[in-house]
Amino acid sequence: MTHAVFRFYEELNDFLPPERRKVAFDHPLDRRAAVKDVIERSRQRDDRAPGAPPASGGG
């Protein structure tokens, strides 16, 4: 399976679970997925920043 390495900076970390903030992490990719969709699936619904829109993509 194809994968990508992500590392988020500054305020974008607010949308990630604590273990993925300010560190690089591997994430499996569906070759047909848009980058936006992959990023949205990498976060957890119950750990959103206040006022953040719901996670999409079934993740």
DSSP file (Angstrom, degrees, kcal/mol; ACC not computed):
  #  RESIDUE AA STRUCTURE BP1 BP2  ACC     N-H-->O    O-->H-N    N-H-->O    O-->H-N    TCO  KAPPA ALPHA  PHI   PSI    X-CA   Y-CA   Z-CA
    1    1 A M              0   0    0      0, 0.0     2,-0.2     0, 0.0    29,-0.1   0.000 360.0 360.0 360.0 143.6    0.0    0.0    0.0
    2    2 A T        -     0   0    0     27,-0.5    27,-3.3    26,-0.0     2,-0.3  -0.491 360.0-177.0 -76.2 147.9    1.2    3.5   -0.7
    3    3 A H  E     -A   28   0A   0     25,-0.3     2,-0.3    -2,-0.2    23,-0.1  -0.951  14.9-151.0-142.8 164.7    1.7    5.9    2.2
    4    4 A A  E     -A   27   0A   0     23,-2.2    23,-2.2    -2,-0.3     2,-0.5  -0.936  17.0-128.3-131.9 156.1    2.7    9.5    2.8
    5    5 A V  E     -A   26   0A   0     -2,-0.3     2,-0.3    21,-0.2    21,-0.2  -0.935  27.8-169.3-107.0 126.5    4.4   11.2    5.7
    6    6 A F  E     +A   25   0A   0     19,-2.6    19,-2.3    -2,-0.5     2,-0.3  -0.858  13.9 176.5-114.1 149.4    2.7   14.2    7.2
    7    7 A R        -     0   0    0     -2,-0.3     2,-0.3    17,-0.2    17,-0.2  -0.894  16.4-155.7-150.0 120.0    3.9   16.8    9.7
    8    8 A F        -     0   0    0     15,-0.4    14,-0.4    12,-0.4     2,-0.3  -0.707   5.5-152.3-102.9 151.6    1.7   19.7   10.6
    9    9 A Y    >   -     0   0    0     -2,-0.3     3,-1.5    12,-0.1     4,-0.2  -0.844  47.5 -23.9-122.0 155.7    2.7   23.1   11.9
   10   10 A E  G >  S+     0   0    0     -2,-0.3     3,-1.9     1,-0.3     4,-0.3  -0.082 124.9   1.9  50.1-133.0    1.2   25.8   14.1
   11   11 A E  G >  S+     0   0    0      1,-0.3     3,-1.6     2,-0.2     4,-0.3   0.691 118.0  75.0 -63.8 -20.7   -2.6   26.0   14.4
   12   12 A L  G X  S+     0   0    0     -3,-1.5     3,-1.4     1,-0.3    -1,-0.3   0.771  83.8  68.8 -63.1 -23.5   -3.1   22.9   12.2
   13   13 A N  G X  S+     0   0    0     -3,-1.9     3,-1.9     1,-0.3    -1,-0.3   0.765  82.3  74.1 -64.5 -24.4   -2.0   20.8   15.1
   14   14 A D  G <  S+     0   0    0     -3,-1.6    -1,-0.3     1,-0.3    -2,-0.2   0.733  93.4  54.0 -60.7 -21.6   -5.2   21.8   16.9
   15   15 A F  G <  S+     0   0    0     -3,-1.4    -1,-0.3    -4,-0.3    29,-0.2   0.425  98.3  80.3 -93.2  -0.1   -7.1   19.4   14.6
   16   16 A L  S <  S-     0   0    0     -3,-1.9    27,-0.1    27,-0.1     5,-0.1  -0.731  87.8 -99.9-108.9 155.0   -5.0   16.4   15.3
   17   17 A P    >   -     0   0    0      0, 0.0     3,-2.3     0, 0.0     4,-0.4  -0.389  46.2-104.4 -64.1 152.4   -5.0   13.9   18.2
   18   18 A P  G >  S+     0   0    0      0, 0.0     3,-1.2     0, 0.0    -2,-0.0   0.816 118.2  59.2 -51.8 -37.4   -2.2   14.7   20.7
   19   19 A E  G 3  S+     0   0    0      1,-0.2    -3,-0.0     3,-0.0     0, 0.0   0.628 107.7  47.0 -71.6  -9.8    0.1   11.8   19.6
   20   20 A R  G X  S+     0   0    0     -3,-2.3     3,-0.8    -7,-0.1   -12,-0.4   0.377  85.0 113.3-109.2   2.8    0.2   13.3   16.0
   21   21 A R  T <  S-     0   0    0     -3,-1.2     3,-0.1    -4,-0.4   -12,-0.1  -0.611  89.8  -6.9 -81.3 132.3    0.9   16.9   17.0
   22   22 A K  T 3  S+     0   0    0    -14,-0.4     2,-0.3    -2,-0.3    -1,-0.2   0.695 114.7  94.9  61.0  23.7    4.3   18.4   16.0
   23   23 A V  S <  S-     0   0    0     -3,-0.8   -15,-0.4   -17,-0.0     2,-0.3  -0.970  78.2-108.9-137.4 155.4    5.7   15.1   14.8
   24   24 A A        -     0   0    0     -2,-0.3     2,-0.3   -17,-0.2   -17,-0.2  -0.619  40.2-179.3 -79.3 142.3    5.9   13.3   11.5
   25   25 A F  E     -A    6   0A   0    -19,-2.3   -19,-2.6    -2,-0.3     2,-0.2  -0.999  25.9-120.9-145.2 146.5    3.6   10.3   11.0
   26   26 A D  E     -A    5   0A   0     -2,-0.3   -21,-0.2   -21,-0.2   -23,-0.0  -0.558  27.0-174.0 -80.2 146.4    2.9    7.8    8.2
   27   27 A H  E     -A    4   0A   0    -23,-2.2   -23,-2.2    -2,-0.2    15,-0.0  -0.971  25.2-120.0-143.2 128.0   -0.5    7.5    6.8
   28   28 A P  E     -A    3   0A   0      0, 0.0     2,-0.4     0, 0.0   -25,-0.3  -0.350  31.9-145.2 -65.4 147.2   -1.7    4.9    4.3
   29   29 A L        -     0   0    0    -27,-3.3     2,-0.6    -2,-0.0   -27,-0.5  -0.921  16.3-147.5-119.6 140.1   -3.1    6.3    1.0
   30   30 A D    >   -     0   0    0     -2,-0.4     3,-2.7     1,-0.1     8,-0.1  -0.934  28.5-134.9 -93.0 121.2   -5.8    5.3   -1.3
   31   31 A R  T 3  S+     0   0    0     -2,-0.6    -1,-0.1     1,-0.3    -2,-0.0   0.706 103.0  53.0 -55.5 -20.2   -4.3    6.5   -4.7
   32   32 A R  T 3  S+     0   0    0      2,-0.1    -1,-0.3    -3,-0.0     2,-0.2   0.557  87.2 105.1 -91.7  -7.4   -7.7    8.0   -5.6
   33   33 A A  S <  S-     0   0    0     -3,-2.7     2,-0.2     1,-0.1     3,-0.0  -0.462  70.2-124.5 -78.0 143.3   -8.0   10.1   -2.5
   34   34 A A     >  -     0   0    0     -2,-0.2     4,-1.9     1,-0.1     3,-0.4  -0.533  25.0-115.1 -77.8 152.4   -7.5   13.8   -2.5
   35   35 A V  H  > S+     0   0    0      1,-0.2     4,-2.5     2,-0.2     5,-0.2   0.892 117.3  57.9 -55.5 -41.3   -4.9   15.2    0.0
   36   36 A K  H  > S+     0   0    0      1,-0.2     4,-2.2     2,-0.2    -1,-0.2   0.899 106.1  48.6 -55.5 -43.7   -7.7   17.0    1.8
   37   37 A D  H  > S+     0   0    0     -3,-0.4     4,-2.0     2,-0.2    -1,-0.2   0.883 109.8  51.3 -66.9 -39.0   -9.5   13.8    2.4
   38   38 A V  H  X S+     0   0    0     -4,-1.9     4,-1.0     2,-0.2    -2,-0.2   0.920 110.8  48.7 -64.1 -43.6   -6.4   12.1    3.7
   39   39 A I  H >< S+     0   0    0     -4,-2.5     3,-0.7     1,-0.2     4,-0.5   0.922 110.4  50.7 -62.8 -44.1   -5.8   14.9    6.1
   40   40 A E  H >< S+     0   0    0     -4,-2.2     3,-0.9     1,-0.2    -1,-0.2   0.872 109.4  50.9 -63.2 -36.3   -9.4   14.8    7.3
   41   41 A R  H 3< S+     0   0    0     -4,-2.0    -1,-0.2     1,-0.2    -2,-0.2   0.697  98.8  67.7 -73.8 -17.9   -9.2   11.1    7.9
   42   42 A S  T << S+     0   0    0     -4,-1.0    -1,-0.2    -3,-0.7     2,-0.2   0.617  91.9  72.7 -79.2 -10.9   -6.0   11.5   10.0
   43   43 A R  S <  S-     0   0    0     -3,-0.9     2,-0.4    -4,-0.5   -27,-0.1  -0.644  81.9-120.4-101.8 162.5   -7.8   13.3   12.8
   44   44 A Q    >   -     0   0    0     -2,-0.2     3,-1.5   -29,-0.2    -2,-0.1  -0.829  13.1-135.0-103.0 139.2  -10.2   11.8   15.4
   45   45 A R  G >  S+     0   0    0     -2,-0.4     3,-0.9     1,-0.3    -1,-0.1   0.864 103.7  51.8 -59.1 -39.2  -13.8   13.1   15.6
   46   46 A D  G 3  S+     0   0    0      1,-0.2    -1,-0.3    -3,-0.0    -3,-0.0   0.417 106.1  56.1 -82.8   4.4  -13.7   13.4   19.4
   47   47 A D  G <  S+     0   0    0     -3,-1.5    -1,-0.2   -32,-0.1    -2,-0.1  -0.056  75.8 136.1-124.2  31.7  -10.5   15.4   19.5
   48   48 A R    <   -     0   0    0     -3,-0.9   -33,-0.1     1,-0.1     3,-0.1  -0.400  61.4-103.3 -77.0 156.1  -11.5   18.3   17.2
   49   49 A A    >   -     0   0    0      1,-0.1     3,-2.3     4,-0.1    -1,-0.1  -0.479  55.4 -81.2 -70.3 150.1  -10.7   21.9   18.1
   50   50 A P  T 3  S+     0   0    0      0, 0.0    -1,-0.1     0, 0.0     0, 0.0  -0.295 118.7  13.9 -54.5 133.3  -13.7   23.9   19.4
   51   51 A G  T 3  S+     0   0    0      1,-0.3    -2,-0.1    -3,-0.1    -3,-0.0   0.448  91.7 142.3  81.4  -0.1  -15.8   25.1   16.6
   52   52 A A    <   -     0   0    0     -3,-2.3    -1,-0.3     1,-0.1     3,-0.1  -0.458  57.1-106.5 -73.3 146.2  -14.1   22.8   14.0
   53   53 A P        -     0   0    0      0, 0.0    -4,-0.1     0, 0.0    -1,-0.1  -0.319  47.3 -84.8 -67.7 157.0  -16.4   21.2   11.4
   54   54 A P        -     0   0    0      0, 0.0     2,-0.1     0, 0.0    -9,-0.0  -0.264  49.6-101.4 -60.4 148.2  -17.2   17.5   11.7
   55   55 A A        -     0   0    0     -3,-0.1     2,-0.2   -10,-0.0     3,-0.2  -0.431  42.9-159.8 -67.0 144.8  -14.7   15.1   10.3
   56   56 A S    >   +     0   0    0      1,-0.1     3,-0.7    -2,-0.1    -1,-0.0  -0.656  58.9  62.8-119.3 177.9  -15.7   13.7    6.9
   57   57 A G  T 3  S-     0   0    0     -2,-0.2    -1,-0.1     1,-0.2    -2,-0.0   0.664 116.0 -78.4  80.9  17.0  -14.8   10.7    4.9
   58   58 A G  T 3         0   0    0     -3,-0.2    -1,-0.2     1,-0.1    -2,-0.1   0.662 360.0 360.0  71.0  14.8  -16.1    8.2    7.4
   59   59 A G    <         0   0    0     -3,-0.7   -14,-0.2   -15,-0.0    -2,-0.1   0.455 360.0 360.0-106.2 360.0  -13.0    8.7    9.5
